[in-house]
Amino acid sequence: MNKSEILNIIQIKLSEKIENLERLINETRASNNETKSSMGDKYETTREMVQQEINNLQVQLNENIRAKNSLKLINSNLHQIVGLGSLVQTDKGLFYIAVSLGEITFNQKKIFVISTESPLGKALFGKKKSDEISLNNIRQIIQNLW
């Protein structure tokens, strides 16, 4: 498994999410500026709702920027113990320990990109090949580790 290529896919996905969020923020700001009304309170309520949406998008944007910056800490070397940057194969699936991103596809294989702070990430952290973990009463055995 080429972890450098997987990391590159993750960086691209995060960059796309960041660009999309920036576009949404700009579009929402533009629509907020275009909203004109002589109805007083209704106008202010609408403006406040739009501002809350902008704030929510900004929080998501900041989280994705932080996640992308944290990828710089990842070492693509082979790992003997599960940690940041590990690619872990269990009998239940493939997991890349990096940031919370969800599922990606690499060489026709599904890989779940998870954070070290996720329940599964915490359960896997510090384990090695052949170790067993249990999460939500589901046993998983680490079959391979890169």
Salt bridges, closest charged atoms under 4 A:
GLU27 OE2 - ARG23 NH1 3.00
ASP91 OD2 - LYS92 NZ 3.90
ASP131 OD1 - LYS128 NZ 3.70
GLU132 OE2 - ARG139 NE 2.84
